[in-house]
Amino acid sequence: MTATSLWQEISTDKPELATFYTTFSAKLSTEQNHQYCQALRSNLALLTQLNRTLDGSIFAQQQLLHAPEQLLALIQGGRLDKAISKQEFIEQLTPATTLDEAQFNHHLRTQRNIAMLRFIWRDFNRLASMQETTLELSNFAESCIKHTLDYHYKALGEKYGLPRNSEGEAVPMLVLGMGKLGASELNLSSDIDLIFCFPDKGETQGAKRTLDNQEFFIHLGKKLISSLDAKINNQFVFRVDMRLRPYGQSGAIASSFEALEDYYQKQGREWERYAMVKARVIASNAQPAQIDTLHTLLKSFTFRKYIDFSVIDALRKLKQMIVQEVKRRKLNDDVKLGAGGIREVEFIAQTFQLIRGGRDTELQDNRLLHVLPMLAKLHYLPEEHTTLLTAAYIFLRNTEHAIQGYNDQQTQRLPIDPPEQGKLARVMGFTNWDDFYSELSRHRDHVSHVFEGLIAAPASTSSEDNTPSPEWEVLWLQIDSESEDPEHLIQTLKDGNHEAPDKSHALLQELKRCPQLASVDAISLERIDRFVPLLLERLSNTETATRPLQRLLPLIKAIARRSAYLLLLIENPEALTQLIKLTLASPWIAQRLAVHPSLLDELIDQSTLYQPPNTAELETELRQVLMRIPTDDLEEQMDALRYFRSAHALRVAACEVTGALPLMKVSDYLTWIAEAILKYVLPLCWHELTEKYGYPDGQEQENPNFIVIGYGKMGGIELGHSSDLDLVFIHNANTQGYTNGDRAIDNQTFYMRLGQKIIHILNTNTHHGRLYEVDMRLRPSGNSGLLVASLASFEKYQLESAWTWEHQALVRARTVAGNSKLTEQFNAMRTRILCHKRELDKLRTSVLEMRKKMRDHLGSDKKTADKGLFHLKHDAGGIVDIEFMVQYTVLAWAHTDPSLATFTDNIRILECLAKSKLIPAQEADQLTEAYKAFRSLSHRLTLQEQPNTIDNTQLASERTNVIRIWNRLIAEA
């Protein structure tokens, strides 16, 4: 039989493969066709395996067409039938160490593609178990990392000398594998999560140009990442993720053991302990003792020496975040992240490891399938549960491989296209999709059952019944009935504490007839019919039920088609209680929930709702949330940032309207939220642009020579609920220099694009809304000036061209994100400018003129004033008068008392003025109390969606004091 007839024969029962085999055979030489024919005819099982592999994997088809000889070599070498050891992988890679860098990188990618073809073949044909496949994948990855580390260590050593410690001993680099790599559980398209570290500080020796050890290892780390991660001819080896290192994206790429220990002892978070459970040194040129030292350091951080119940709350919050993420990102078709998926099995195991692993050292094993049976042995879970979890995990991981092996893509989502569903089902050993999906659902249900019961929140002690009285069910049923007497329904509403029962009746009719309800499915309609009577029952316990009903209508309409939120409120009585409480207190909160219904999740847990995290916790939580999103998925990152801001703003508002936080703390938290976001966004944009253009001045560094300056309320730590961000961007690079990338651009253009990118992320209005409105008009020369200024040009402008009002604005300017060294330089420059001696009469005249312009333009007009109304911010005796007085005193007297230039917030500057006796302490106190009172009322008006205009009899004494001090200090001086 000829080779051509062979290809035709084996494709007869798979018509869709006929075209492939025709193309494939045409690419083969006569000799290769003959060899394939001989190999396949001598082993008929190979024919079945070939069809199964190609049916389930487009990647395998493409790889064979690209390099037809590779499969033949695997067959003839017997490498499809047996496992390959780590040593064999190392031997396959060894020739690459003699190549130049381009050849080395090409060789890695060639070997990766051959390995992937073999892994897919063996996995799809069940020639290897899931555990064997993941172990071999991990061994291959470790071999690639080790070879790449050795190759670049040697090359950089020749260029810079070898890194040495104070004793003159060579210092190695150790590569920590995290996540699945650390546990030897890689899947067919895993990222590899890495951390780079080294034992000792010092510097390189043996070359003309020496480097600090850390600089050497940062260079080495970047070379290693590039060799593995960079796409060359659209090929890569492994995607590398470094976000688990200390300080995440803003942290150094490589850290000394001392720096690691200091970070984890002082700043390590519970989620980092969770991640560190799987950590393992997977490549190094270190001595065994050095590796043991690192493992000991990390274990002391990860596992407490006692039963660690303190971690339960943190794990409970992490579990809640997992559940919320599934809902928010609609991940039910994801076998990893969805309900009952791989992540939940991992969470179950790692929860017990963190809580009990310090005492039960058997649980310190980082391999999940070794830990699960141990949980039964130690009586932490019933053996039935661990058996079902093990089976589910294996089935889910096999499914994950079938999904990823199809087109070598990093995804865990089930296909929606029927032909692809059929291919996946066949790889999994099922004849059709329905049978496969039924088995998958069975496994996921088992996982969900155990996951839901894990570290559950304490049972509610509330006695509130979640079933409404029949009268409310009847009222909702009859609200739109033409035959029903509306007077009877209106009386029921009146008896239920509706202060405007006619209006409530009309609102309910409007809801019943609205288009949103007319088009919902049967399940959603059933949930609405359950929810509305329940809501009416709860509202009847308030003093004024019509007002919150009216405020809640937009929310009910918004979630009518997303009835999972209705179910959340039905099944969580406390969440419904908090919803009514907050809606009654603030229409602003009700409006935010209507626009962003996903925020309803925040109402479930009062311990987080009424206790906003501090600044360090905010930054940690943001890192943790965004770490699960690919760095190149900017849209998803932007959505997550918007949810983060909205969720925490809701918490702050809830605390404010219930009196849990005073005004100053409210402003602190709102400012911290913005700072946390800016501190994340800046390095995110920096990494994207340096990948594209290289580094300004060729200085490869993790932190940009760039700072974000906050002005106004941001600079003064006084953000309100709807405040925009007044920002200025400053860099300190050579204005004549260029970046060092393949697409080099001048430094000024680079930093301008960095600024534009930051503004884009903050200011773009997505379907989740805008993160912040950004105002850049306070930069030098305003809208006509450069978007980003150098520090030197900024200082020159301030000294030579700035108006008095710009110096006033500088009083409230501070760095909110960016380089610490540049921040120190900016602070010194700001102090110099503010402490410059000024001519008082000229200063006073400038301040008065600017204040008059603002008052004429923004204050109350005659008609408003005649009505006896007072604008809290802009009218005489209001907030701006106090701010102008504070700014005037700093500019007037800081040259005699530089402490006035230390702070950017009005309250602490007033304290400095009193302490320095530059104004009487009584006046400082009066201004402080008036400022707090005005701002507190302004916040409350915002949450009530009311303008900043009040009756002028309110706060009259405070206003009188401000005007009196204004006249003495400025107007009449």
ZAMARGU-4260 file (C-alpha; in steps of 0.2 Angstrom, whole numbers, plus 5000, padded with zeros to 4 digits):
<rodrens>
0) 5000/5000/5000 | 5007/5017/4996 | 5009/5031/5008 | 4995/5042/4999 | 4982/5028/5001
5) 4987/5026/5019 | 4983/5045/5023 | 4967/5043/5013 | 4962/5027/5023 | 4965/5034/5040
10) 4955/5049/5036 | 4939/5040/5029 | 4930/5040/5046 | 4935/5058/5050 | 4930/5068/5035
15) 4935/5084/5043 | 4954/5078/5044 | 4955/5073/5025 | 4961/5091/5020 | 4974/5090/5034
20) 4981/5073/5029 | 4981/5079/5010 | 4991/5094/5015 | 5002/5085/5027 | 5007/5071/5015
25) 5011/5084/5002 | 5024/5092/5014 | 5033/5076/5017 | 5047/5069/5006 | 5045/5052/4998
30) 5056/5045/5011 | 5047/5053/5025 | 5030/5047/5018 | 5037/5029/5018 | 5044/5030/5035
35) 5027/5037/5042 | 5018/5023/5033 | 5030/5010/5040 | 5028/5016/5057 | 5009/5018/5057
40) 5006/5001/5049 | 5017/4992/5061 | 5008/4999/5076 | 4989/5001/5072 | 4987/5009/5090
45) 4997/5024/5083 | 4983/5027/5070 | 4970/5029/5083 | 4981/5040/5093 | 4985/5051/5078
50) 4967/5053/5074 | 4962/5057/5092 | 4976/5070/5094 | 4973/5079/5078 | 4954/5079/5081
55) 4956/5087/5098 | 4970/5099/5094 | 4972/5112/5081 | 4989/5116/5088 | 4995/5098/5085
60) 4989/5100/5067 | 4998/5117/5065 | 5014/5110/5073 | 5015/5095/5061 | 5012/5106/5046
65) 5026/5118/5052 | 5038/5104/5056 | 5032/5087/5049 | 5048/5078/5054 | 5045/5081/5073
70) 5031/5067/5075 | 5042/5055/5066 | 5056/5058/5077 | 5045/5055/5093 | 5038/5039/5086
75) 5055/5032/5080 | 5063/5037/5097 | 5049/5028/5107 | 5046/5045/5116 | 5027/5044/5114
80) 5025/5028/5124 | 5036/5032/5140 | 5039/5046/5153 | 5054/5057/5151 | 5064/5061/5166
85) 5070/5079/5171 | 5088/5073/5167 | 5082/5069/5149 | 5074/5086/5147 | 5091/5094/5152
90) 5100/5083/5140 | 5089/5089/5126 | 5092/5107/5130 | 5111/5106/5133 | 5117/5110/5115
95) 5109/5127/5117 | 5122/5133/5129 | 5135/5134/5115 | 5124/5146/5104 | 5122/5165/5103
100) 5108/5173/5112 | 5096/5173/5097 | 5100/5155/5092 | 5098/5150/5111 | 5081/5158/5111
105) 5076/5149/5095 | 5081/5132/5101 | 5071/5135/5117 | 5055/5138/5107 | 5059/5123/5095
110) 5061/5112/5110 | 5045/5119/5118 | 5034/5115/5103 | 5041/5097/5102 | 5038/5095/5120
115) 5020/5102/5119 | 5016/5090/5104 | 5022/5076/5115 | 5012/5081/5130 | 4996/5084/5121
120) 4998/5067/5112 | 5001/5057/5128 | 4988/5067/5138 | 4974/5066/5125 | 4977/5047/5122
125) 4978/5044/5141 | 4996/5037/5139 | 5000/5047/5154 | 4989/5051/5169 | 4985/5069/5174
130) 4998/5068/5188 | 5012/5062/5176 | 5008/5075/5163 | 5008/5089/5175 | 5024/5083/5183
135) 5033/5081/5166 | 5027/5099/5161 | 5034/5105/5177 | 5051/5096/5174 | 5052/5103/5157
140) 5049/5121/5163 | 5062/5119/5177 | 5074/5112/5164 | 5071/5127/5153 | 5073/5140/5167
145) 5089/5131/5174 | 5097/5132/5157 | 5092/5150/5154 | 5098/5155/5171 | 5115/5147/5168
150) 5116/5154/5151 | 5113/5172/5155 | 5123/5171/5172 | 5138/5166/5162 | 5135/5179/5149
155) 5132/5193/5161 | 5147/5187/5171 | 5158/5190/5157 | 5151/5207/5154 | 5150/5214/5172
160) 5160/5201/5182 | 5153/5188/5194 | 5143/5194/5209 | 5152/5191/5225 | 5149/5194/5244
165) 5160/5202/5257 | 5170/5186/5259 | 5173/5186/5240 | 5162/5171/5237 | 5152/5170/5221
170) 5133/5174/5224 | 5120/5163/5215 | 5103/5168/5210 | 5088/5157/5216 | 5072/5155/5206
175) 5057/5152/5217 | 5043/5143/5208 | 5025/5148/5214 | 5008/5142/5211 | 5007/5126/5200
180) 5025/5127/5195 | 5031/5126/5213 | 5019/5111/5216 | 5025/5102/5200 | 5007/5104/5194
185) 5009/5114/5178 | 4995/5113/5165 | 4996/5113/5146 | 4996/5132/5145 | 5001/5138/5162
190) 5009/5155/5166 | 5024/5152/5177 | 5024/5163/5193 | 5042/5166/5198 | 5051/5176/5212
195) 5070/5179/5210 | 5082/5181/5225 | 5100/5180/5230 | 5108/5176/5247 | 5121/5191/5249
200) 5123/5209/5245 | 5140/5214/5237 | 5146/5219/5220 | 5153/5210/5204 | 5171/5207/5202
205) 5181/5203/5187 | 5176/5216/5174 | 5180/5234/5170 | 5162/5239/5174 | 5155/5233/5191
210) 5138/5232/5197 | 5129/5231/5214 | 5124/5213/5216 | 5105/5217/5215 | 5108/5227/5199
215) 5117/5211/5192 | 5102/5200/5197 | 5089/5212/5190 | 5098/5212/5173 | 5099/5193/5175
220) 5081/5191/5179 | 5075/5202/5164 | 5086/5192/5153 | 5078/5176/5159 | 5061/5183/5158
225) 5064/5189/5140 | 5071/5172/5134 | 5056/5163/5141 | 5042/5175/5139 | 5046/5186/5123
230) 5036/5182/5107 | 5049/5178/5094 | 5041/5174/5077 | 5025/5173/5087 | 5032/5159/5098
235) 5036/5159/5116 | 5042/5146/5129 | 5032/5151/5145 | 5022/5166/5150 | 5031/5173/5165
240) 5022/5182/5179 | 5032/5191/5192 | 5018/5199/5202 | 5019/5188/5217 | 5036/5196/5222
245) 5037/5208/5236 | 5028/5224/5232 | 5021/5217/5216 | 5024/5226/5200 | 5032/5241/5209
250) 5044/5230/5218 | 5062/5225/5213 | 5064/5210/5201 | 5077/5202/5212 | 5078/5203/5231
255) 5091/5198/5244 | 5087/5185/5257 | 5088/5200/5270 | 5076/5210/5260 | 5064/5196/5258
260) 5064/5192/5277 | 5062/5210/5281 | 5047/5212/5269 | 5038/5196/5275 | 5041/5199/5293
265) 5034/5217/5292 | 5023/5218/5278 | 5018/5201/5272 | 4999/5198/5270 | 4988/5183/5273
270) 4986/5181/5254 | 5005/5181/5252 | 5005/5167/5265 | 4992/5158/5255 | 5002/5160/5239
275) 5018/5154/5248 | 5011/5137/5252 | 5016/5131/5235 | 5033/5140/5234 | 5049/5130/5230
280) 5066/5133/5223 | 5065/5126/5205 | 5081/5133/5198 | 5097/5140/5205 | 5116/5139/5205
285) 5116/5139/5224 | 5123/5127/5237 | 5110/5115/5245 | 5113/5125/5262 | 5108/5141/5253
290) 5092/5133/5246 | 5088/5126/5264 | 5091/5143/5271 | 5078/5151/5259 | 5065/5137/5262
295) 5067/5139/5281 | 5064/5158/5279 | 5049/5156/5269 | 5041/5142/5279 | 5043/5152/5295
300) 5032/5166/5287 | 5020/5153/5279 | 5016/5141/5293 | 5014/5146/5311 | 5020/5135/5325
305) 5002/5133/5332 | 4985/5131/5325 | 4982/5147/5317 | 4964/5153/5319 | 4969/5171/5316
310) 4970/5168/5297 | 4952/5162/5297 | 4944/5179/5294 | 4957/5183/5280 | 4953/5166/5272
315) 4934/5170/5274 | 4936/5186/5265 | 4947/5178/5251 | 4933/5165/5249 | 4920/5179/5248
320) 4931/5188/5235 | 4931/5171/5225 | 4912/5170/5225 | 4910/5188/5221 | 4922/5187/5206
325) 4913/5172/5199 | 4897/5182/5199 | 4905/5199/5193 | 4915/5191/5179 | 4902/5178/5174
330) 4914/5164/5176 | 4902/5149/5177 | 4908/5142/5161 | 4926/5142/5168 | 4933/5126/5175
335) 4946/5134/5185 | 4938/5150/5191 | 4920/5146/5190 | 4909/5138/5204 | 4915/5121/5209
340) 4931/5123/5199 | 4949/5120/5201 | 4952/5136/5211 | 4940/5130/5224 | 4948/5113/5227
345) 4965/5122/5229 | 4957/5134/5241 | 4950/5120/5252 | 4967/5111/5253 | 4977/5127/5256
350) 4964/5133/5270 | 4968/5118/5280 | 4987/5120/5276 | 4987/5138/5283 | 4977/5135/5298
355) 4984/5118/5303 | 5000/5116/5294 | 5011/5124/5308 | 5007/5110/5319 | 5003/5096/5307
360) 5019/5097/5297 | 5012/5083/5285 | 5001/5097/5278 | 5016/5107/5272 | 5017/5097/5256
365) 5014/5109/5242 | 5006/5095/5231 | 4987/5096/5231 | 4984/5077/5228 | 4996/5073/5242
370) 4987/5085/5254 | 4969/5080/5251 | 4970/5062/5258 | 4980/5069/5272 | 4965/5079/5277
375) 4955/5063/5279 | 4969/5055/5288 | 4970/5069/5301 | 4950/5070/5302 | 4948/5087/5295
380) 4937/5081/5281 | 4927/5065/5279 | 4936/5053/5268 | 4921/5053/5257 | 4924/5072/5254
385) 4942/5070/5250 | 4939/5055/5238 | 4926/5065/5229 | 4937/5081/5228 | 4952/5070/5222
390) 4941/5063/5208 | 4934/5080/5204 | 4951/5088/5203 | 4958/5075/5191 | 4943/5077/5180
395) 4943/5096/5180 | 4962/5096/5176 | 4960/5084/5162 | 4946/5095/5155 | 4957/5110/5157
400) 4971/5101/5147 | 4958/5097/5133 | 4953/5115/5132 | 4971/5122/5132 | 4978/5108/5121
405) 4965/5113/5107 | 4974/5128/5102 | 4988/5131/5114 | 4979/5145/5123 | 4979/5150/5141
410) 4960/5148/5144 | 4949/5137/5155 | 4933/5142/5148 | 4922/5128/5140 | 4919/5130/5122
415) 4902/5137/5116 | 4903/5131/5098 | 4895/5114/5095 | 4909/5106/5084 | 4922/5112/5097
420) 4911/5105/5111 | 4911/5088/5102 | 4930/5088/5101 | 4932/5091/5119 | 4919/5078/5124
425) 4929/5065/5113 | 4946/5069/5121 | 4937/5067/5138 | 4931/5050/5132 | 4913/5054/5130
430) 4903/5051/5114 | 4893/5067/5116 | 4893/5084/5124 | 4878/5081/5135 | 4886/5066/5143
435) 4902/5075/5146 | 4893/5090/5154 | 4883/5080/5165 | 4898/5072/5172 | 4907/5088/5174
440) 4892/5096/5183 | 4892/5081/5195 | 4910/5084/5200 | 4908/5103/5201 | 4893/5101/5213
445) 4903/5090/5224 | 4917/5103/5225 | 4904/5117/5228 | 4896/5108/5242 | 4913/5106/5252
450) 4918/5124/5247 | 4902/5132/5253 | 4903/5124/5270 | 4921/5129/5272 | 4925/5142/5285
455) 4907/5148/5284 | 4903/5164/5292 | 4895/5162/5309 | 4876/5159/5308 | 4866/5175/5309
460) 4857/5178/5325 | 4844/5188/5317 | 4827/5184/5321 | 4820/5192/5306 | 4809/5182/5295
465) 4813/5181/5277 | 4795/5177/5272 | 4783/5192/5270 | 4766/5193/5277 | 4752/5188/5265
470) 4745/5205/5264 | 4761/5212/5255 | 4761/5197/5243 | 4742/5201/5239 | 4746/5219/5237
475) 4760/5216/5225 | 4749/5204/5215 | 4734/5216/5215 | 4744/5232/5212 | 4740/5233/5194
480) 4723/5225/5194 | 4709/5235/5186 | 4696/5226/5196 | 4704/5230/5213 | 4699/5245/5223
485) 4715/5256/5224 | 4709/5264/5240 | 4711/5247/5249 | 4729/5245/5243 | 4733/5263/5248
490) 4726/5260/5265 | 4737/5245/5267 | 4752/5256/5262 | 4747/5269/5274 | 4746/5257/5288
495) 4763/5251/5283 | 4771/5268/5287 | 4771/5275/5269 | 4771/5294/5272 | 4764/5296/5255
500) 4753/5281/5251 | 4746/5288/5235 | 4764/5291/5229 | 4769/5273/5234 | 4754/5266/5225
505) 4759/5275/5209 | 4777/5270/5211 | 4773/5251/5213 | 4761/5253/5198 | 4775/5260/5188
510) 4787/5246/5193 | 4774/5233/5188 | 4772/5241/5171 | 4790/5245/5167 | 4798/5238/5151
515) 4812/5230/5162 | 4799/5218/5170 | 4789/5215/5154 | 4804/5207/5146 | 4811/5196/5160
520) 4811/5177/5160 | 4800/5166/5171 | 4814/5163/5184 | 4817/5182/5186 | 4799/5186/5187
525) 4796/5173/5200 | 4811/5181/5210 | 4804/5199/5208 | 4787/5192/5214 | 4796/5186/5230
530) 4807/5201/5232 | 4795/5215/5231 | 4783/5209/5245 | 4798/5205/5256 | 4804/5223/5253
535) 4787/5231/5257 | 4787/5220/5273 | 4804/5227/5278 | 4800/5245/5273 | 4784/5244/5285
540) 4796/5244/5299 | 4804/5261/5295 | 4796/5278/5299 | 4795/5284/5281 | 4793/5270/5268
545) 4789/5280/5253 | 4805/5289/5252 | 4817/5273/5252 | 4804/5264/5240 | 4806/5279/5227
550) 4825/5278/5229 | 4825/5259/5227 | 4815/5258/5211 | 4829/5262/5199 | 4839/5248/5207
555) 4825/5235/5206 | 4823/5240/5187 | 4842/5238/5185 | 4843/5221/5192 | 4826/5214/5185
560) 4836/5205/5171 | 4850/5200/5183 | 4840/5191/5195 | 4855/5184/5204 | 4855/5200/5213
565) 4837/5198/5218 | 4841/5181/5225 | 4856/5188/5235 | 4844/5200/5244 | 4831/5187/5246
570) 4843/5174/5254 | 4853/5187/5264 | 4841/5196/5276 | 4855/5206/5283 | 4860/5213/5266
575) 4842/5218/5263 | 4842/5227/5280 | 4858/5236/5276 | 4851/5241/5259 | 4836/5249/5266
580) 4846/5257/5280 | 4858/5265/5268 | 4845/5270/5255 | 4835/5279/5268 | 4850/5288/5274
585) 4857/5293/5257 | 4850/5294/5239 | 4868/5295/5233 | 4871/5277/5239 | 4855/5271/5231
590) 4860/5279/5215 | 4877/5271/5215 | 4869/5254/5218 | 4857/5257/5204 | 4872/5261/5192
595) 4883/5247/5199 | 4872/5233/5206 | 4887/5222/5208 | 4891/5233/5224 | 4876/5224/5232
600) 4889/5210/5237 | 4897/5223/5249 | 4881/5223/5259 | 4883/5205/5265 | 4897/5207/5277
605) 4895/5221/5290 | 4912/5218/5297 | 4919/5225/5280 | 4905/5237/5276 | 4907/5247/5291
610) 4926/5245/5293 | 4936/5252/5278 | 4954/5245/5277 | 4968/5257/5280 | 4980/5263/5267
615) 4992/5248/5267 | 4977/5236/5267 | 4970/5245/5252 | 4986/5243/5242 | 4987/5225/5247
620) 4969/5221/5242 | 4971/5230/5226 | 4986/5220/5222 | 4978/5204/5227 | 4962/5207/5216
625) 4972/5212/5200 | 4985/5198/5202 | 4972/5186/5195 | 4970/5196/5179 | 4982/5194/5165
630) 4994/5210/5164 | 4990/5212/5145 | 4971/5212/5148 | 4969/5231/5151 | 4950/5231/5149
635) 4948/5218/5163 | 4961/5228/5174 | 4951/5244/5171 | 4935/5236/5176 | 4943/5229/5191
640) 4950/5246/5196 | 4933/5254/5194 | 4924/5240/5205 | 4938/5242/5218 | 4935/5261/5219
645) 4916/5260/5219 | 4916/5246/5232 | 4927/5256/5244 | 4918/5272/5241 | 4902/5263/5246
650) 4910/5257/5262 | 4916/5275/5266 | 4899/5282/5262 | 4890/5269/5273 | 4902/5273/5287
655) 4898/5292/5285 | 4879/5291/5285 | 4879/5279/5300 | 4891/5290/5310 | 4904/5276/5310
660) 4918/5288/5303 | 4921/5306/5307 | 4923/5319/5293 | 4942/5319/5293 | 4943/5300/5292
665) 4931/5300/5278 | 4942/5311/5268 | 4957/5301/5273 | 4949/5285/5266 | 4943/5293/5250
670) 4961/5300/5247 | 4969/5283/5251 | 4958/5274/5239 | 4964/5286/5225 | 4982/5284/5231
675) 4981/5265/5230 | 4974/5266/5213 | 4987/5278/5207 | 5001/5268/5214 | 4995/5253/5205
680) 4991/5262/5188 | 5008/5271/5187 | 5019/5255/5186 | 5006/5246/5175 | 5008/5260/5162
685) 5027/5261/5165 | 5029/5242/5161 | 5018/5243/5146 | 5028/5258/5138 | 5045/5251/5142
690) 5041/5235/5134 | 5036/5245/5119 | 5050/5259/5118 | 5063/5254/5130 | 5069/5264/5145
695) 5072/5283/5146 | 5091/5286/5145 | 5094/5267/5144 | 5092/5266/5163 | 5083/5249/5166
700) 5074/5252/5182 | 5058/5245/5190 | 5052/5262/5196 | 5050/5276/5184 | 5060/5293/5187
705) 5042/5301/5187 | 5030/5307/5201 | 5012/5311/5201 | 5008/5327/5211 | 4991/5328/5219
710) 4984/5346/5221 | 4968/5353/5229 | 4958/5341/5238 | 4969/5326/5233 | 4985/5335/5239
715) 4976/5341/5255 | 4970/5324/5259 | 4952/5330/5258 | 4944/5321/5244 | 4925/5320/5244
720) 4913/5307/5237 | 4912/5315/5219 | 4929/5324/5219 | 4939/5325/5203 | 4958/5323/5204
725) 4969/5338/5201 | 4986/5331/5195 | 5002/5336/5189 | 5016/5325/5181 | 5034/5328/5184
730) 5049/5318/5177 | 5068/5320/5180 | 5075/5312/5165 | 5087/5320/5152 | 5076/5331/5141
735) 5088/5328/5127 | 5089/5309/5129 | 5081/5294/5121 | 5074/5277/5126 | 5084/5262/5122
740) 5071/5251/5114 | 5070/5245/5096 | 5057/5258/5094 | 5066/5272/5103 | 5058/5289/5106
745) 5064/5304/5115 | 5062/5305/5134 | 5050/5319/5133 | 5038/5310/5121 | 5040/5294/5132
750) 5034/5303/5148 | 5021/5312/5139 | 5014/5295/5133 | 5016/5289/5151 | 5005/5303/5157
755) 4992/5301/5143 | 4991/5282/5147 | 4988/5286/5166 | 4974/5298/5161 | 4967/5286/5149
760) 4965/5272/5163 | 4958/5285/5175 | 4947/5295/5164 | 4940/5283/5151 | 4921/5281/5153
765) 4919/5262/5151 | 4902/5252/5154 | 4908/5252/5172 | 4909/5271/5172 | 4924/5283/5175
770) 4937/5279/5188 | 4941/5298/5191 | 4938/5314/5182 | 4956/5320/5180 | 4960/5339/5179
775) 4978/5344/5173 | 4975/5362/5172 | 4987/5366/5187 | 5002/5361/5177 | 5014/5374/5171
780) 5005/5386/5158 | 4989/5376/5161 | 4981/5368/5146 | 4993/5376/5134 | 5008/5368/5143
785) 5017/5351/5142 | 5007/5337/5149 | 5023/5331/5159 | 5036/5343/5165 | 5054/5340/5170
790) 5058/5345/5188 | 5070/5358/5182 | 5057/5366/5170 | 5044/5365/5184 | 5055/5374/5196
795) 5060/5387/5183 | 5041/5391/5179 | 5037/5392/5197 | 5051/5405/5201 | 5049/5415/5185
800) 5032/5414/5177 | 5019/5407/5190 | 5005/5418/5196 | 5002/5420/5214 | 4987/5408/5213
805) 4998/5395/5207 | 5009/5397/5222 | 4993/5396/5232 | 4989/5380/5224 | 5007/5373/5227
810) 5003/5375/5246 | 4991/5360/5244 | 5003/5350/5232 | 5011/5333/5237 | 5017/5317/5229
815) 5004/5304/5228 | 5013/5291/5218 | 5030/5288/5210 | 5049/5288/5213 | 5054/5291/5231
820) 5071/5300/5227 | 5062/5312/5215 | 5049/5315/5228 | 5062/5321/5240 | 5069/5333/5227
825) 5051/5339/5223 | 5048/5342/5242 | 5064/5352/5243 | 5060/5362/5228 | 5042/5365/5235
830) 5049/5371/5251 | 5061/5383/5243 | 5047/5391/5233 | 5035/5392/5247 | 5048/5400/5259
835) 5053/5413/5246 | 5051/5430/5254 | 5037/5440/5246 | 5031/5458/5247 | 5016/5457/5258
840) 5005/5471/5250 | 5008/5464/5233 | 5003/5446/5239 | 4988/5453/5248 | 4982/5462/5233
845) 4984/5447/5222 | 4975/5435/5234 | 4960/5448/5236 | 4959/5450/5217 | 4958/5431/5214
850) 4946/5429/5228 | 4935/5442/5221 | 4935/5434/5204 | 4930/5417/5211 | 4917/5424/5222
855) 4909/5434/5207 | 4910/5419/5196 | 4906/5405/5207 | 4897/5412/5222 | 4878/5416/5225
860) 4871/5428/5213 | 4860/5443/5220 | 4844/5433/5217 | 4850/5418/5228 | 4857/5430/5241
865) 4840/5439/5242 | 4832/5422/5246 | 4843/5421/5261 | 4854/5407/5255 | 4873/5404/5258
870) 4885/5394/5247 | 4895/5384/5258 | 4911/5384/5247 | 4911/5400/5237 | 4901/5414/5247
875) 4910/5426/5259 | 4914/5417/5275 | 4914/5400/5267 | 4926/5386/5264 | 4936/5395/5250
880) 4939/5410/5262 | 4947/5398/5275 | 4958/5390/5261 | 4964/5407/5255 | 4968/5413/5272
885) 4979/5397/5275 | 4987/5399/5258 | 4991/5417/5261 | 4999/5414/5278 | 5010/5401/5271
890) 5016/5412/5257 | 5018/5427/5268 | 5027/5419/5283 | 5035/5403/5278 | 5051/5412/5275
895) 5052/5415/5294 | 5044/5399/5299 | 5047/5384/5286 | 5036/5373/5297 | 5022/5381/5288
900) 5027/5373/5272 | 5028/5355/5279 | 5010/5350/5278 | 4997/5351/5263 | 4981/5350/5273
905) 4972/5365/5280 | 4970/5358/5298 | 4988/5354/5301 | 4994/5371/5294 | 4982/5380/5305
910) 4989/5370/5320 | 5007/5376/5314 | 5001/5394/5313 | 4994/5393/5331 | 5010/5384/5338
915) 5020/5398/5329 | 5009/5411/5337 | 5008/5419/5319 | 4989/5420/5322 | 4980/5419/5339
920) 4976/5401/5345 | 4958/5406/5347 | 4957/5411/5329 | 4966/5395/5323 | 4953/5385/5333
925) 4938/5395/5326 | 4944/5393/5308 | 4947/5374/5311 | 4930/5371/5318 | 4922/5382/5305
930) 4931/5372/5291 | 4926/5355/5299 | 4908/5361/5300 | 4907/5367/5283 | 4915/5352/5275
935) 4905/5340/5286 | 4889/5348/5280 | 4895/5348/5262 | 4898/5329/5263 | 4881/5326/5270
940) 4873/5337/5256 | 4882/5327/5243 | 4876/5311/5250 | 4858/5318/5250 | 4861/5324/5232
945) 4858/5342/5237 | 4867/5358/5232 | 4880/5366/5243 | 4868/5380/5246 | 4860/5382/5264
950) 4849/5394/5273 | 4861/5408/5279 | 4855/5406/5297 | 4864/5389/5297 | 4881/5390/5304
955) 4880/5409/5306 | 4892/5410/5320 | 4905/5400/5311 | 4903/5411/5295 | 4904/5427/5306
960) 4920/5421/5313 | 4928/5418/5296 | 4923/5435/5289 | 4930/5444/5305 | 4947/5435/5303
965) 4947/5437/5284 | 4945/5456/5287 | 4958/5457/5300 | 4971/5446/5291 | 4969/5451/5273
970) 4955/5463/5268 | 4958/5477/5280 | 4976/5473/5284
</rodrens>
